[in-house]
Amino acid sequence: MRDDERNAQPKEEKREHEALKFYYTPTDEARPEDSESNPHAKGTTRIPEVIDALVEEFGDVVWNVESYAGEDTVFVEKEKIREVCRFLRDRDELSFNYFADCGGIDRFTEDERYEMFYNILSLERNKRIRLKVRIDEDDLSVPSVSPVYRAANWNEREAYDMLGITFEGHPDLRRMYMPEDFEYFPLRKEFPLLGVPGSLPLPPQTPEGELTMDPFAAAHGSKPTKSKSYLEPKSDFTDDTDIE
């Protein structure tokens, strides 16, 4: 077909783009909390016999139990957390002898604002348990479990450093990341994402320069953003050391 004939052919009308179809997936019905019907459930985290032993030993100290995807979480009164851990470790039929970790959470609620969780394993029985305690903002203290599990030492120091939770009976409770005279706790919800201006002076950018009181000055509105902020400031410092 010649070009003039091809151009003479009637052109097809442009088709409008068809909107993409959206297929709505309804929320699944809640599955029973057992390993046979829930594909995410693990036998290592289903511990009804351990919970029964805790309730029998401590009664109302175990004030709540939550189960999700086959994982049991046991809430206990914070004053008894050390005794609960010692019971789990020393009872022969339980033998939770491995401390995995613990950490703090700011729930940002009016009552019982903070929470500590503890993940403990029984290597012999291949079982896991998660303990939790709630902490009120007016009483930021929890018994340390480091006398039971030495591995809790640094985890508790981190929670103290980041959230301000103190641990009674800890052998060396001091800040881990921040300076000892730092007045704030970076993992609390009210702490600004860019930090508090002037709270943590940084080293000067040049040897003869002053301390950097606010590393994000432009973000805090106290200093306009420089067009060439990626360039290092000039320095009069010279190194007279001969380099061979």
C-alpha positions as CSV (number, residue, x, y, z in Angstrom):
1,M,0.0,0.0,0.0
2,R,1.3,3.4,-1.1
3,D,1.7,6.1,1.5
4,D,-1.1,8.2,0.0
5,E,-3.4,5.2,0.1
6,R,-2.5,4.5,3.7
7,N,-3.2,8.1,4.6
8,A,-6.6,7.9,2.8
9,Q,-7.8,5.1,5.0
10,P,-10.2,6.2,7.7
11,K,-8.6,6.3,11.1
12,E,-10.0,4.5,14.1
13,E,-11.5,6.7,16.7
14,K,-9.3,7.0,19.8
15,R,-10.6,4.8,22.6
16,E,-10.9,6.3,26.0
17,H,-8.7,4.8,28.7
18,E,-10.6,2.3,30.7
19,A,-10.5,2.8,34.4
20,L,-8.6,0.1,36.3
21,K,-10.9,-2.3,38.1
22,F,-10.7,-2.3,41.8
23,Y,-11.4,-5.6,43.5
24,Y,-12.4,-5.2,47.2
25,T,-11.2,-7.9,49.5
26,P,-13.4,-8.1,52.6
27,T,-11.8,-8.5,56.0
28,D,-11.2,-12.1,56.9
29,E,-13.2,-13.6,59.7
30,A,-11.1,-14.1,62.9
31,R,-9.6,-17.5,63.0
32,P,-9.6,-19.7,66.1
33,E,-6.4,-19.4,68.1
34,D,-5.0,-22.9,67.4
35,S,-2.1,-24.1,65.2
36,E,-4.3,-26.2,63.0
37,S,-6.5,-23.4,61.6
38,N,-4.2,-20.4,61.9
39,P,-1.2,-20.7,59.4
40,H,0.7,-18.1,61.4
41,A,0.4,-19.9,64.7
42,K,3.5,-21.5,66.2
43,G,3.5,-24.3,68.6
44,T,6.5,-22.8,70.4
45,T,4.4,-19.8,71.6
46,R,1.3,-21.6,72.7
47,I,1.9,-22.2,76.4
48,P,-1.4,-22.8,78.2
49,E,0.3,-25.1,80.7
50,V,2.8,-22.4,81.6
51,I,0.0,-19.9,82.1
52,D,-1.8,-22.3,84.3
53,A,1.3,-22.8,86.4
54,L,1.8,-19.0,86.8
55,V,-1.9,-18.5,87.8
56,E,-1.7,-21.4,90.3
57,E,1.5,-19.9,91.8
58,F,0.8,-16.2,91.7
59,G,-3.0,-15.9,91.5
60,D,-4.2,-12.3,90.7
61,V,-0.6,-11.2,90.0
62,V,-1.4,-12.6,86.5
63,W,-4.1,-10.1,85.6
64,N,-4.5,-10.6,81.9
65,V,-3.5,-13.0,79.1
66,E,-3.7,-12.0,75.4
67,S,-3.4,-14.4,72.4
68,Y,-2.7,-13.4,68.8
69,A,-1.6,-15.6,65.9
70,G,-0.8,-18.3,68.4
71,E,1.4,-16.2,70.6
72,D,0.5,-15.8,74.3
73,T,1.3,-12.6,76.2
74,V,1.0,-12.7,79.9
75,F,0.5,-9.5,81.9
76,V,1.7,-9.5,85.5
77,E,1.9,-6.9,88.2
78,K,5.1,-5.0,87.9
79,E,6.1,-5.5,91.6
80,K,6.3,-9.2,91.0
81,I,8.1,-9.4,87.7
82,R,11.3,-10.6,89.3
83,E,9.6,-13.3,91.2
84,V,7.7,-14.4,88.1
85,C,11.0,-14.6,86.1
86,R,12.7,-16.6,88.9
87,F,9.8,-19.0,89.0
88,L,9.9,-19.5,85.2
89,R,13.6,-20.1,85.3
90,D,13.9,-22.4,88.4
91,R,10.8,-24.6,88.0
92,D,12.1,-27.8,86.5
93,E,9.1,-28.5,84.3
94,L,9.2,-25.0,82.9
95,S,12.9,-24.2,82.7
96,F,12.8,-20.8,80.9
97,N,16.6,-20.4,81.1
98,Y,17.3,-18.1,78.2
99,F,16.6,-14.3,78.3
100,A,16.1,-13.0,74.7
101,D,15.4,-9.4,75.3
102,C,13.2,-6.8,77.0
103,G,12.2,-3.2,76.0
104,G,10.1,-0.3,76.9
105,I,7.0,1.2,75.1
106,D,5.4,4.6,75.4
107,R,1.7,3.9,75.0
108,F,1.0,7.7,75.4
109,T,-2.1,7.1,77.5
110,E,-3.2,8.9,80.7
111,D,-3.1,5.8,82.8
112,E,-0.3,3.2,82.8
113,R,1.4,5.1,80.1
114,Y,4.5,2.9,79.8
115,E,5.0,-0.8,79.3
116,M,7.9,-3.2,79.6
117,F,8.0,-6.5,77.7
118,Y,10.2,-9.5,78.3
119,N,10.8,-12.3,75.9
120,I,12.1,-15.5,77.6
121,L,12.8,-18.9,76.1
122,S,13.0,-22.5,77.3
123,L,15.7,-24.1,75.2
124,E,15.0,-27.5,76.6
125,R,11.3,-27.5,75.9
126,N,11.5,-25.2,72.8
127,K,8.9,-22.8,74.2
128,R,8.7,-19.0,74.3
129,I,6.8,-16.6,76.6
130,R,6.3,-12.9,76.5
131,L,5.7,-11.1,79.8
132,K,4.5,-7.5,80.1
133,V,4.1,-5.1,82.9
134,R,2.4,-1.7,82.9
135,I,4.0,1.4,84.5
136,D,2.3,4.6,85.6
137,E,3.9,7.9,84.8
138,D,3.8,8.9,88.4
139,D,5.9,5.9,89.5
140,L,8.5,5.1,86.8
141,S,10.2,2.2,88.6
142,V,10.2,-1.5,88.0
143,P,12.2,-4.3,89.8
144,S,15.2,-5.3,87.8
145,V,15.3,-8.8,86.5
146,S,19.0,-8.7,86.0
147,P,19.5,-10.6,89.3
148,V,17.6,-13.5,87.6
149,Y,18.9,-13.0,84.0
150,R,22.2,-11.2,83.7
151,A,21.5,-10.6,80.0
152,A,18.8,-8.1,81.0
153,N,21.5,-5.6,82.2
154,W,22.0,-3.7,79.0
155,N,18.3,-3.9,77.9
156,E,17.2,-2.3,81.1
157,R,19.9,0.4,80.8
158,E,18.6,1.2,77.3
159,A,15.0,1.5,78.6
160,Y,16.3,3.8,81.4
161,D,18.2,5.9,78.9
162,M,15.5,6.2,76.3
163,L,12.3,6.3,78.4
164,G,13.4,7.3,81.9
165,I,12.2,4.0,83.5
166,T,14.3,3.1,86.6
167,F,15.0,-0.5,87.6
168,E,15.3,-1.3,91.3
169,G,18.2,-3.6,92.1
170,H,20.1,-3.0,88.8
171,P,23.8,-3.3,89.4
172,D,24.9,-0.4,87.2
173,L,22.0,1.8,86.1
174,R,23.4,4.6,84.0
175,R,22.8,6.1,80.6
176,M,23.9,4.0,77.7
177,Y,23.8,6.4,74.6
178,M,23.1,9.9,75.9
179,P,25.3,11.9,78.2
180,E,24.7,11.5,82.0
181,D,23.6,15.2,82.2
182,F,21.1,14.9,79.3
183,E,17.7,16.1,80.6
184,Y,15.4,14.3,78.1
185,F,14.4,10.8,77.0
186,P,14.4,10.4,73.2
187,L,11.9,7.6,72.9
188,R,9.1,9.4,74.7
189,K,6.3,10.4,72.3
190,E,6.6,14.1,73.2
191,F,10.3,14.3,72.3
192,P,10.7,16.2,69.0
193,L,11.8,14.2,66.0
194,L,14.6,16.6,65.3
195,G,15.6,16.9,68.9
196,V,15.6,19.8,71.4
197,P,17.7,22.7,70.1
198,G,20.7,23.2,72.3
199,S,20.1,20.1,74.4
200,L,23.1,18.2,73.0
201,P,26.0,20.5,71.8
202,L,27.9,18.8,69.0
203,P,31.6,19.3,68.2
204,P,32.5,22.4,66.0
205,Q,32.8,22.0,62.3
206,T,36.3,23.5,62.3
207,P,39.0,23.2,65.0
208,E,38.7,26.9,65.9
209,G,34.9,27.0,65.6
210,E,32.2,27.0,68.4
211,L,30.1,24.2,69.5
212,T,27.1,23.4,67.3
213,M,24.1,24.1,69.6
214,D,21.5,23.2,67.0
215,P,22.4,20.8,64.2
216,F,19.0,21.4,62.6
217,A,18.8,25.2,62.9
218,A,17.0,25.7,59.6
219,A,14.4,23.2,60.5
220,H,13.7,25.0,63.8
221,G,13.4,28.3,62.0
222,S,16.3,30.0,63.7
223,K,18.6,30.2,60.7
224,P,17.9,30.3,56.9
225,T,18.9,27.4,54.8
226,K,22.2,28.1,52.9
227,S,22.2,27.5,49.2
228,K,25.6,25.7,49.5
229,S,25.1,24.1,52.8
230,Y,26.9,20.9,51.6
231,L,30.2,22.8,51.6
232,E,32.4,22.6,54.6
233,P,33.1,26.0,56.3
234,K,36.6,27.5,55.8
235,S,39.1,27.0,58.5
236,D,42.4,28.8,59.3
237,F,43.7,25.7,60.9
238,T,46.9,24.3,59.3
239,D,48.7,21.1,60.1
240,D,52.5,21.8,60.0
241,T,53.2,18.1,60.3
242,D,55.3,17.0,57.3
243,I,53.8,14.1,55.4
244,E,56.3,11.9,53.7
